[in-house]
């Protein structure tokens, strides 16, 4: 496998540490193994929202399709305007959007025209209605109403020429793109098929919603969090439930998931506890590129391949699941879907509203509350206790405060990097 060959090469590198991979290095390594989907399907424009184009889209027509008025006013011949004083023209008709004037404009004539109305044959300029007055004797155009020929006129093909590329392969289709496609008369597009993602939680202590809890047992929240994040990414989802910590059950689950999906995601089972069998199973069923990331929360994170499926082994703690998904899995899934515009979540600076304690050594993603400052810009503070099991901190947060590995304690007023969560997932 290509993964195994690269892993052997990496293991000879001086800076390769599969048990403590820097965040940026891990992102880059994952990216090396991501090949977008190739299977495509035709869908109606109404079903194409947030799908990814698999072919370029060329305009089948000029946009606009004809010269038309940019505003309500009067279509004229610029040459008819007097060099000084007002100009009196004779009204000969109207041009509405969808109902053009049928004749040709002669010298000294004008046509009442409305926004989007087809420019009459012979007319070359539009005078806005506020600069003209209609009287029983004709239409009086004020001096200086327009300053050049062609003013307030939109030309055919001004927006798009027939045959011009409108959208490129790999572009996601948002509401604006759907409207553009409809404006071109395109009712179907070729998109990549949806990415299939299978996921399950591991742990004998986990129970699904609706089951009674015995002493030491907890409800599995991670699958619901993952379901929400995967749904927002428009994946085809296979929820395989909770798998007990037994080698046979886990092996069957991994094999089933890999056969059913393009990506397999697990939560739990990637730490070094005695009941964690994932590492041994991965050595048997596939390859793993790394097991741990130099980050907090979310240090135990595995990435590799199970047969032809990509594998992400996320930690078991609820916050760690969300942080690692945001920072690694999200972008990988977008690339696999065929997106060409994928980049790490953008960051910008904000001032700390409350001091932060940090030990150097790992990149930290602290849950933060970003607020406008009274003096301009933004301030940010943590949600409080940053324990990786406190899922409420993710509910309260609207950003991550991203602290680099070499950072230590930070005082109030320090500029820090933040990643805004709203709109990502």
C-alpha positions in Angstrom: 0.0 0.0 0.0 1.1 3.6 -0.7 0.3 4.4 3.0 2.7 1.7 4.2 5.5 2.7 1.9 5.2 6.4 2.9 5.0 5.4 6.6 8.3 3.5 6.2 9.9 6.5 4.6 8.6 8.8 7.3 9.8 6.5 10.0 13.4 7.1 8.8 12.9 10.9 9.0 14.5 12.6 12.0 11.4 14.7 12.8 8.8 11.9 12.4 7.1 10.9 15.7 3.9 8.9 15.1 3.1 9.2 18.8 3.2 13.0 18.9 2.6 14.5 15.5 2.4 18.4 15.3 -1.0 19.6 14.2 0.2 21.2 11.0 2.3 18.2 10.0 -0.6 15.9 10.7 -2.9 17.9 8.5 -0.3 17.9 5.7 0.2 14.1 5.9 -3.5 13.4 5.8 -3.8 15.5 2.7 -1.3 13.4 0.9 -3.6 10.4 1.0 -6.8 12.0 0.0 -8.0 11.3 -3.5 -11.4 12.8 -4.4 -14.3 10.7 -5.4 -14.6 9.9 -9.1 -18.1 8.5 -9.3 -20.7 11.1 -10.5 -24.4 11.5 -10.9 -26.8 13.8 -12.7 -29.2 15.7 -10.4 -31.8 18.4 -10.8 -30.8 21.9 -9.8 -33.2 21.8 -6.8 -31.4 18.7 -5.5 -27.9 20.1 -6.1 -27.6 22.4 -3.0 -24.2 21.9 -1.4 -23.2 19.2 -3.9 -19.8 19.5 -5.6 -19.6 20.0 -9.4 -17.9 17.2 -11.3 -17.7 19.1 -14.6 -17.2 22.7 -15.7 -20.3 24.6 -16.5 -20.2 26.7 -19.7 -22.9 29.4 -20.4 -25.2 28.2 -23.1 -26.2 31.8 -23.9 -25.3 35.4 -23.5 -26.2 37.0 -20.2 -28.0 39.3 -20.5 -29.4 38.0 -23.8 -30.0 41.4 -25.2 -29.1 45.1 -24.7 -31.4 46.4 -22.0 -32.0 49.3 -19.7 -30.3 49.5 -16.3 -33.1 51.7 -14.9 -36.5 53.2 -15.5 -36.3 56.1 -17.9 -36.3 57.0 -21.6 -34.5 55.3 -24.4 -33.0 57.9 -26.8 -30.4 58.5 -29.5 -27.5 60.3 -27.9 -26.9 62.2 -31.1 -30.4 63.9 -30.6 -29.4 65.7 -27.4 -28.9 69.4 -27.7 -25.5 70.7 -26.9 -27.1 73.4 -24.7 -30.4 73.6 -23.0 -33.2 71.0 -22.8 -34.1 68.6 -25.6 -37.7 67.9 -26.6 -38.4 64.5 -28.1 -41.5 62.7 -29.3 -42.7 59.7 -27.4 -43.5 56.8 -29.8 -44.0 53.8 -27.5 -42.9 51.8 -24.4 -40.5 48.9 -23.7 -41.3 46.8 -20.7 -39.3 43.8 -19.4 -40.6 41.0 -21.5 -42.6 43.3 -23.8 -40.2 45.1 -26.1 -41.0 48.1 -28.4 -41.5 46.7 -31.9 -40.4 49.6 -34.1 -37.2 51.5 -34.8 -36.3 54.7 -33.1 -36.0 57.6 -35.6 -34.3 61.0 -35.1 -36.1 63.1 -32.5 -38.0 60.1 -31.0 -37.9 58.5 -27.6 -39.4 55.3 -26.0 -40.5 55.0 -22.3 -38.4 52.1 -21.0 -38.3 50.2 -17.8 -35.5 48.3 -16.0 -34.7 45.2 -18.0 -36.6 46.4 -21.0 -35.0 45.6 -24.4 -33.3 48.6 -25.9 -35.3 49.7 -29.0 -33.6 49.4 -32.4 -31.9 52.7 -33.0 -31.6 53.7 -29.4 -28.2 53.8 -27.7 -28.7 55.6 -24.4 -31.1 55.7 -21.4 -32.0 58.9 -19.5 -33.2 58.2 -16.0 -36.8 59.2 -15.4 -35.9 61.8 -12.8 -34.0 63.8 -15.5 -36.9 64.0 -18.0 -40.4 65.5 -17.9 -43.3 64.4 -20.1 -45.7 67.1 -21.3 -48.5 67.2 -23.9 -45.9 68.6 -26.3 -43.4 65.8 -25.8 -40.6 64.6 -23.5 -38.2 67.2 -22.2 -34.7 65.9 -21.4 -32.9 68.1 -18.9 -29.5 69.6 -19.9 -26.6 67.2 -18.9 -29.0 64.3 -18.2 -26.4 62.0 -19.6 -22.7 62.6 -20.3 -21.9 59.9 -22.8 -23.3 57.6 -25.4 -24.4 54.2 -24.0 -25.0 55.5 -20.5 -27.4 53.4 -18.4 -27.5 50.7 -21.0 -26.6 47.1 -20.3 -25.1 45.2 -23.3 -25.8 41.7 -24.4 -23.2 39.3 -22.9 -22.0 42.0 -20.5 -22.2 39.6 -17.6 -21.4 36.3 -19.4 -20.6 35.5 -23.0 -22.0 32.3 -24.6 -19.4 29.5 -24.0 -17.7 31.2 -21.1 -17.0 29.0 -18.1 -19.4 29.9 -15.3 -18.4 27.4 -12.6 -15.4 25.0 -12.3 -15.2 21.4 -11.3 -14.8 21.1 -7.6 -17.0 24.1 -6.8 -19.8 23.6 -4.2 -23.2 24.7 -5.3 -24.7 27.3 -2.9 -28.0 29.2 -3.3 -26.4 31.8 -5.5 -25.0 29.1 -7.9 -28.5 27.5 -8.1 -29.9 30.8 -9.1 -27.2 31.3 -11.7 -27.8 27.9 -13.2 -31.5 28.6 -13.4 -30.8 32.0 -15.1 -28.9 30.1 -17.8 -31.8 27.6 -18.3 -29.8 24.7 -16.9 -32.0 22.3 -15.0 -29.5 19.4 -14.4 -25.9 19.3 -13.4 -23.2 16.6 -13.0 -22.0 16.3 -9.4 -19.8 13.9 -7.4 -21.8 11.2 -5.6 -22.2 11.7 -1.9 -19.4 10.6 0.4 -20.4 7.5 2.4 -19.2 7.7 6.0 -19.7 4.8 8.5 -19.2 5.6 12.2 -19.5 3.9 15.6 -18.6 4.3 19.2 -16.6 1.8 21.2 -16.8 1.1 24.9 -18.5 -1.4 27.2 -19.7 1.6 29.4 -21.8 3.2 26.6 -25.5 2.9 26.2 -27.8 4.3 23.5 -30.6 6.7 24.3 -33.6 4.9 25.6 -31.7 2.2 27.5 -31.5 2.2 31.3 -28.2 3.0 32.8 -26.5 0.7 35.3 -23.8 1.9 37.7 -20.7 3.1 35.7 -22.6 3.4 32.4 -23.2 6.5 30.4 -25.2 7.5 27.4 -23.3 7.7 24.1 -23.4 11.4 23.0 -20.6 11.1 20.5 -22.6 9.4 17.8 -25.2 12.2 17.9 -22.5 14.9 17.7 -20.9 13.1 14.7 -24.3 12.6 13.1 -24.9 16.3 13.3 -21.5 17.3 11.9 -21.7 14.7 9.1 -25.2 15.8 8.1 -24.0 19.4 7.8 -21.4 18.1 5.4 -24.1 16.3 3.3 -22.6 12.9 3.6 -24.4 9.6 3.3 -24.3 8.3 6.9 -24.1 4.8 8.2 -24.6 4.8 12.0 -23.3 1.5 13.3 -24.2 2.1 16.9 -22.1 1.1 19.9 -19.5 -1.7 19.5 -18.4 -3.4 22.7 -14.7 -3.6 23.6 -14.0 -7.1 22.3 -11.6 -8.0 19.5 -14.2 -10.1 17.5 -16.9 -7.5 17.7 -14.5 -4.7 16.7 -13.0 -6.6 13.9 -16.4 -7.4 12.4 -17.4 -3.7 12.8 -14.3 -2.4 11.1 -14.6 -4.9 8.2 -18.3 -4.1 7.7 -17.7 -0.4 7.9 -14.8 -0.5 5.4 -16.9 -2.5 2.9 -19.9 -0.1 3.2 -18.2 3.3 3.2 -15.5 5.6 1.9 -14.6 6.7 5.4 -14.7 5.0 8.8 -14.9 7.1 11.9 -14.7 5.8 15.4 -14.9 7.5 18.8 -13.0 5.8 21.7 -10.6 3.0 21.7 -7.4 4.8 20.4 -5.7 5.5 23.7 -3.3 3.1 25.5 -5.7 1.5 27.9 -5.7 -2.2 28.4 -9.1 -2.6 26.9 -8.2 -0.7 23.7 -7.9 -3.2 20.8 -8.0 -0.8 17.9 -4.2 -0.6 17.4 -3.9 -4.4 17.1 -6.8 -4.6 14.7 -5.5 -1.8 12.5 -2.2 -3.6 12.2 -4.2 -6.6 11.0 -6.8 -4.9 8.8 -5.0 -1.9 7.5 -2.3 0.7 8.1 -2.1 3.7 10.5 0.0 6.8 9.7 0.0 8.2 13.3 -1.7 7.6 16.6 -1.3 10.8 18.6 -1.2 14.5 17.9 0.6 17.1 20.0 -2.6 18.9 20.8 -5.0 19.5 23.6 -7.7 18.3 23.8 -7.6 15.4 21.4 -4.2 13.9 21.7 -5.2 10.3 20.9 -6.1 10.6 17.2 -5.4 7.9 14.7 -5.4 8.2 10.9 -4.9 5.5 8.4 -6.6 3.2 5.9 -8.8 0.1 6.3 -8.7 -1.7 3.0 -9.8 1.1 0.6 -11.6 3.2 3.3 -10.0 6.1 5.1 -9.9 5.7 8.9 -10.2 8.3 11.6 -10.0 7.1 15.2 -11.2 9.9 17.4 -10.8 10.1 21.1 -13.7 9.1 23.4 -14.1 12.3 25.3 -17.0 14.4 23.8 -15.1 17.7 23.4 -12.1 15.9 21.9 -14.4 14.3 19.3 -15.6 17.7 18.2 -12.2 19.4 18.2 -10.5 16.7 16.2 -13.4 16.6 13.8 -13.2 20.3 13.2 -9.4 20.4 12.9 -8.8 17.2 10.8 -11.8 15.3 9.7 -13.9 18.1 8.3 -11.3 19.3 5.7 -10.5 15.7 4.7 -14.1 14.9 4.0 -14.5 18.1 1.9 -11.4 17.1 -0.2 -12.8 13.6 -0.7 -16.1 15.1 -1.8 -14.2 16.8 -4.6 -14.0 20.3 -3.3 -11.0 22.3 -4.7 -11.2 25.2 -2.3 -10.4 23.4 1.0 -8.1 25.2 3.5 -7.7 25.0 7.3 -10.2 27.0 9.2 -9.3 30.7 9.0 -8.0 32.5 12.1 -7.9 36.1 13.1 -6.7 38.0 16.2 -8.7 39.0 19.2 -7.7 40.3 22.6 -7.9 38.1 25.7 -10.5 39.3 28.2 -9.3 37.0 30.9 -5.9 35.4 31.5 -5.2 31.9 30.3 -2.9 29.4 32.0 -1.1 27.0 29.6 1.9 24.7 29.7 4.2 24.8 26.6 4.5 21.7 24.5 1.1 21.2 22.7 -1.2 23.2 20.5 -4.3 24.0 22.5 -7.8 24.6 21.2 -9.6 26.2 24.1 -13.3 26.8 23.8 -14.0 30.6 23.6 -16.7 33.2 23.6 -15.9 35.9 21.1 -17.6 39.3 21.6 -17.3 42.8 20.1 -15.2 45.2 22.1 -16.3 48.6 23.3 -13.1 50.1 21.9 -13.3 48.3 18.5 -12.3 44.8 17.4 -13.1 41.8 19.4 -12.3 40.3 22.8 -12.4 36.6 23.7 -12.5 34.6 26.9 -12.7 30.9 27.6 -16.0 29.2 28.5 -14.5 28.2 31.8 -13.3 24.8 32.7 -11.6 23.3 29.6 -12.0 19.6 30.6 -12.3 17.4 27.5 -15.5 15.7 28.9 -17.4 19.0 29.4 -19.5 19.0 26.3 -21.4 22.1 27.5 -18.3 24.1 26.8 -18.8 23.4 23.1 -22.4 24.4 23.3 -21.4 27.7 24.9 -18.5 28.4 22.6 -18.6 30.3 19.3 -14.9 30.0 18.6 -11.7 28.1 19.4 -8.8 30.1 21.0 -5.9 28.5 19.3 -2.7 28.6 21.4 0.6 27.5 19.7 2.7 24.7 21.1 5.4 27.0 22.4 3.0 29.4 24.2 2.9 29.6 28.0 0.6 31.6 30.3 -1.2 34.5 28.6 -2.2 37.8 30.3 -5.3 39.9 29.8 -5.0 42.0 26.7 -2.8 39.6 24.8 -3.7 39.1 21.1 -4.5 35.5 20.4 -5.7 33.5 17.3 -9.3 32.5 17.2 -11.2 30.2 14.8 -14.9 31.1 14.5 -17.1 28.0 14.7 -20.4 29.3 13.3 -20.6 28.4 9.6 -18.0 25.6 9.8 -20.3 22.8 11.0 
